[in-house]
Amino acid sequence: MAKAAPEQHADIGDAWWDLAEKESGPQQVAIRRHAADLYDDAIQTGTIVGLKRSLLDQRIAPLRQLVFLPTLKEVEMVCEHKDWDARRMKFKGELCPHGMLLHPSTNSASYVTYDLAREAATFDARIGLTDDTRSSDDPLTFEVIGDGKVLWQSTPVKHWADSQSCHIWISGVHRLTLKVECPGSNHSAHAFWAEPSVTFK
């Protein structure tokens, strides 16, 4: 039997979801999680939009565990000012209890890597400069890297107003790296990841 294309996984997931309605307890949860994995595959194709996408998101959300990356043990971290407490820094007027400052060195990059054991589904964060920094000397580039492959890249961030949001699918990623590239002076390069989080399956 031919393997179903990812675009068809939404319909297959619906069949499993309907099957789950006939079950209860742990068995129902297990079947719904299987359906959610199929929905993830379909959503990543970019073909699921509108009301169908909203329905799938509503079904998936309760089955995922949200975890803020700073609460996990990093595999490796390279940045300046590790002793600065990011929780005391404001981003867009708000304190971020799970914020992360990755201040790069001059003509270099800062980064932090986590082992997700291929169990995560999504990554979310806002990025930019902290409120105490109106602009950096040189533009910074933020990247999300999965197993050595760039999954998301910001447009250059030089001013406080250049903040951006990131929401990507990371299903199957083992090592997740958040990176900030600094092509010149690192003066005022207060590169901030606001509440970076992953959802676990």
C-alpha positions as CSV (number, residue, x, y, z in Angstrom):
1,M,0.0,0.0,0.0
2,A,1.4,3.4,-1.0
3,K,2.3,5.7,1.9
4,A,-0.1,8.7,2.3
5,A,1.2,12.1,1.4
6,P,1.5,14.6,4.2
7,E,-1.3,16.6,2.7
8,Q,-3.6,13.7,3.3
9,H,-2.6,13.3,6.9
10,A,-5.3,15.7,8.1
11,D,-8.1,13.5,6.7
12,I,-6.4,10.4,8.2
13,G,-6.0,12.3,11.5
14,D,-9.8,13.1,11.4
15,A,-10.5,9.4,11.1
16,W,-8.4,8.6,14.2
17,W,-10.0,11.5,16.1
18,D,-13.4,10.1,15.3
19,L,-12.2,6.7,16.6
20,A,-11.1,8.3,19.8
21,E,-14.6,9.6,20.4
22,K,-15.7,6.0,21.0
23,E,-13.0,5.5,23.7
24,S,-12.4,7.0,27.1
25,G,-9.5,7.5,29.5
26,P,-5.9,6.8,28.6
27,Q,-6.9,5.0,25.4
28,Q,-8.7,8.0,24.1
29,V,-5.8,10.3,24.9
30,A,-3.3,8.0,23.2
31,I,-5.5,7.9,20.0
32,R,-5.9,11.7,20.0
33,R,-2.2,12.1,20.4
34,H,-1.7,9.9,17.3
35,A,-4.2,12.1,15.4
36,A,-2.3,15.2,16.6
37,D,0.9,13.9,15.2
38,L,-0.8,13.4,11.8
39,Y,-2.3,16.9,12.0
40,D,1.3,18.3,12.7
41,D,2.5,16.6,9.5
42,A,-0.4,18.1,7.5
43,I,0.0,21.6,9.0
44,Q,3.7,21.7,8.1
45,T,2.9,21.4,4.4
46,G,1.3,24.9,4.5
47,T,-1.9,23.5,2.8
48,I,-4.1,23.7,5.9
49,V,-5.6,27.1,6.3
50,G,-8.7,29.0,7.5
51,L,-11.3,27.3,9.6
52,K,-9.7,23.8,9.1
53,R,-6.4,25.1,10.5
54,S,-8.2,26.7,13.5
55,L,-10.0,23.4,14.2
56,L,-6.8,21.4,14.1
57,D,-5.0,23.9,16.4
58,Q,-7.8,23.7,18.9
59,R,-7.6,19.9,18.9
60,I,-3.8,19.8,19.2
61,A,-3.3,22.5,21.9
62,P,-4.6,20.5,24.9
63,L,-2.4,17.5,24.0
64,R,0.8,19.5,24.1
65,Q,2.9,20.5,27.1
66,L,4.3,24.0,27.0
67,V,7.9,24.4,28.3
68,F,10.0,27.5,28.4
69,L,13.5,26.9,27.1
70,P,15.3,28.6,30.0
71,T,13.8,26.1,32.4
72,L,15.7,23.3,30.5
73,K,19.4,22.4,30.9
74,E,21.3,23.7,27.9
75,V,23.8,21.5,26.1
76,E,26.1,24.4,25.3
77,M,25.9,28.2,25.7
78,V,28.2,30.8,24.3
79,C,27.6,34.5,25.0
80,E,28.8,37.5,27.0
81,H,27.4,38.7,30.3
82,K,26.0,35.3,31.4
83,D,25.7,36.8,34.9
84,W,23.1,39.4,33.8
85,D,19.7,38.5,35.0
86,A,17.4,38.5,31.9
87,R,14.4,38.2,34.2
88,R,15.0,41.8,35.3
89,M,15.1,43.2,31.8
90,K,12.1,44.7,30.0
91,F,11.0,43.9,26.5
92,K,8.2,46.0,25.0
93,G,7.5,47.4,28.5
94,E,7.1,44.0,30.1
95,L,9.3,41.9,32.3
96,C,9.8,38.4,30.9
97,P,10.3,35.8,33.6
98,H,11.5,33.3,31.0
99,G,13.4,35.7,28.8
100,M,16.9,35.0,27.5
101,L,19.7,37.5,26.7
102,L,22.2,36.3,24.1
103,H,24.8,39.1,24.0
104,P,27.3,38.2,21.2
105,S,30.9,39.1,21.0
106,T,32.2,41.6,18.4
107,N,32.4,40.0,14.9
108,S,31.1,36.7,16.3
109,A,27.9,35.0,17.4
110,S,26.2,34.0,20.6
111,Y,24.1,30.8,20.9
112,V,22.5,28.3,23.2
113,T,21.7,24.6,22.3
114,Y,19.1,22.3,23.8
115,D,18.5,18.6,23.4
116,L,14.8,18.0,22.7
117,A,15.1,14.3,21.9
118,R,12.9,14.7,18.9
119,E,9.9,15.1,21.2
120,A,9.0,18.7,20.6
121,A,6.4,20.0,18.1
122,T,6.6,23.8,17.9
123,F,8.8,26.7,18.9
124,D,7.6,30.2,19.7
125,A,9.4,33.4,20.8
126,R,9.6,37.2,20.2
127,I,13.0,38.6,19.5
128,G,14.6,42.1,19.5
129,L,16.5,44.5,21.6
130,T,15.8,45.1,25.3
131,D,14.0,48.3,26.3
132,D,17.2,49.8,27.7
133,T,18.8,49.6,24.2
134,R,17.3,51.9,21.5
135,S,19.8,50.7,18.9
136,S,22.9,48.5,18.5
137,D,26.0,49.6,16.6
138,D,25.5,47.0,14.0
139,P,22.5,45.0,12.9
140,L,22.0,41.6,14.5
141,T,20.5,38.5,13.0
142,F,18.5,36.0,15.1
143,E,18.3,32.3,13.9
144,V,16.6,29.2,15.0
145,I,18.6,26.1,14.0
146,G,17.5,22.5,14.1
147,D,20.2,19.8,13.8
148,G,22.4,22.2,11.9
149,K,19.7,23.5,9.5
150,V,18.4,27.1,9.7
151,L,14.7,26.8,10.3
152,W,14.0,30.5,10.8
153,Q,16.0,33.7,10.4
154,S,15.0,37.2,11.4
155,T,15.4,40.3,9.2
156,P,18.3,42.5,10.5
157,V,17.6,43.9,14.0
158,K,19.4,47.2,14.7
159,H,16.7,49.3,16.4
160,W,14.3,48.7,19.3
161,A,11.4,48.9,16.9
162,D,12.8,46.0,14.8
163,S,11.3,43.3,17.1
164,Q,9.8,40.2,15.4
165,S,7.8,37.1,16.3
166,C,8.7,33.5,15.5
167,H,6.4,30.5,15.4
168,I,7.7,27.4,13.6
169,W,7.2,23.6,13.6
170,I,10.2,21.7,14.9
171,S,8.8,18.1,14.9
172,G,11.7,15.6,14.7
173,V,14.4,18.1,15.8
174,H,17.0,16.6,18.2
175,R,19.3,19.6,18.9
176,L,17.7,23.1,18.8
177,T,20.0,26.1,18.7
178,L,19.1,29.8,19.2
179,K,21.7,32.0,17.7
180,V,22.5,35.7,17.3
181,E,25.0,36.8,14.6
182,C,26.9,40.1,15.2
183,P,28.9,41.2,12.1
184,G,30.6,44.1,13.7
185,S,30.7,45.9,17.1
186,N,28.8,44.3,19.9
187,H,28.2,47.6,21.7
188,S,24.6,47.7,22.9
189,A,23.9,44.3,21.2
190,H,21.4,43.3,23.9
191,A,19.9,40.5,21.8
192,F,16.8,39.3,23.6
193,W,14.6,36.2,23.2
194,A,11.3,36.9,25.0
195,E,9.7,33.9,26.5
196,P,11.1,31.3,24.1
197,S,9.1,28.1,24.4
198,V,8.5,24.7,22.9
199,T,5.5,22.4,23.0
200,F,6.2,18.7,23.7
201,K,4.1,15.9,22.3
